[in-house]
Amino acid sequence: MNNDVNNMLDNLGKNPLGGLSVNVATLLKFPLVLILFGNVLFAALLFLRSRILADTFQSSSISLIKTIITIYLITTIIGSIIAVLFLLVG
Amino acid sequence: MTNTQESNKVPKKFRNLKRSFMKNITLRNDHSFKSFPKGLRFHGQEQEEQVILIIRSHWIIYVPQILLAILVLVFPWLLGAIVPAIFESVVIFISLLITSFLIGISILVSAIVKWYYNVDMITDQRVVDLDFPNVMAHTMSETQLEHIEDITQKQLGLLGSIFDVGTVYVQTAGSAQNIEFTNVPRPRDVQEILSDLLESKEKGEI
């Protein structure tokens, strides 16, 4: 009983979570996966919207814009898959 | 391109219009302000309809997005400077690098696509405004030249004065849609071109 009281008094003012270590890398994983998923969704929406807009308006440089968007979508998907694989391994 | 070469691009039926119209329409053409563009089509365009001018937002409007993209690209190193533990796990750092690269590219590509599809057109029959504010929506408004009642241009702030950027408001009669050409280059010239065109239309010259 006395020991418990002494322990309690000794620990007063100390951080109760002092022994808990938080790994920053682990904390980053979940938000990174969410951001990557959101980015792929954004790329897909931009691709679809640009297809609709290409029917509404087109000029001589439309093929360049279409190429940029297609390369962007492919890069986003492949890059996101690689990043998620790295996160799962790490 | 010289002014004479630009004048040669003007179709015959417009060459006899007012001198100020010819001067404004042929002067300093670029991708944001292009007269008589070739290979341009838009939804609802008539067979004989001629696009006189195509205007896009000035590039200066997209500078904040470009700066944001650069900031996102260097974000992993900024985060590493604040939380050095990030550098300890190479795999996590690489995935953070890939993520920031992809988001930076997303910002840049969306700026390019927005620039391309936020377009205003003046034809010999109407004024068309295509707006692409975000990835979820786009609007296309148009009004016949006959319905235009008033044209106002507004230049605001330091950037407007330095880069000659402003907004042109096209007010229409009755319930027809009012149209805004937002952040376009040379707003005074756009206003003058449109006024000259309306005058010629009233006189039956086009």
Contacts between the chains, C-beta under 8 A, distances in Angstrom:
chain1	res1	chain2	res2	distance
A	23	B	85	7.9
A	24	B	83	5.6
A	24	B	85	4.3
A	24	B	86	6.5
A	25	B	85	6.9
A	25	B	86	7.2
A	25	B	88	7.2
A	25	B	89	4.2
A	25	B	92	4.3
A	28	B	86	7.6
A	28	B	92	6.1
A	28	B	96	6.9
A	29	B	92	7.4
A	32	B	95	6.1
A	32	B	96	6.7
A	32	B	99	5.5
A	35	B	99	5.9
A	35	B	103	7.1
A	36	B	99	5.9
A	36	B	102	7.2
A	39	B	99	7.7
A	39	B	102	5.5
A	39	B	103	5.9
A	39	B	106	5.7
A	42	B	106	6.0
A	42	B	110	7.8
A	42	B	135	6.4
A	43	B	106	6.6
A	45	B	135	4.7
A	45	B	136	7.0
A	46	B	109	7.1
A	46	B	110	6.2
A	46	B	113	6.3
A	46	B	135	5.2
A	49	B	132	7.7
A	49	B	135	5.6
A	49	B	136	7.8
A	49	B	138	6.9
A	50	B	113	5.9
A	50	B	117	7.5
A	52	B	138	7.5
A	53	B	117	5.0
A	53	B	130	7.8
A	53	B	132	6.6
A	53	B	138	6.1
A	55	B	43	6.7
A	56	B	42	6.6
A	56	B	43	4.6
A	56	B	130	6.6
A	56	B	138	7.5
A	56	B	140	6.2
A	57	B	40	8.0
A	57	B	41	7.5
A	57	B	42	4.7
A	57	B	43	7.0
A	57	B	117	6.7
A	57	B	119	6.2
A	57	B	130	5.6
A	58	B	39	8.0
A	58	B	40	7.2
A	58	B	41	5.4
A	58	B	42	7.7
A	59	B	37	6.1
A	59	B	39	6.2
A	59	B	40	4.6
A	59	B	41	8.0
A	59	B	54	7.4
A	60	B	37	7.3
A	60	B	38	6.0
A	60	B	39	3.9
A	60	B	40	7.3
A	61	B	116	7.6
A	65	B	112	7.4
A	65	B	113	6.8
A	65	B	116	5.3
A	68	B	109	6.4
A	68	B	112	6.4
A	68	B	113	7.9
A	69	B	109	6.9
A	69	B	113	6.7
A	72	B	105	6.4
A	72	B	106	7.6
A	72	B	109	4.6
A	75	B	102	7.4
A	75	B	105	6.7
A	76	B	102	5.6
A	76	B	105	7.4
A	76	B	106	7.1
A	79	B	98	5.4
A	79	B	101	7.0
A	79	B	102	4.9
A	80	B	98	8.0
A	80	B	102	6.6
A	82	B	98	6.2
A	83	B	94	8.0
A	83	B	95	4.4
A	83	B	98	4.1
A	83	B	99	5.6
A	83	B	102	7.5
A	84	B	95	7.8
A	86	B	91	5.1
A	86	B	92	7.7
A	86	B	94	5.5
A	86	B	95	4.1
A	86	B	98	7.2
A	87	B	91	7.6
A	87	B	92	7.2
A	87	B	95	4.9
A	89	B	91	5.8
A	90	B	89	5.7
A	90	B	91	3.1
A	90	B	92	4.9
A	90	B	95	6.9
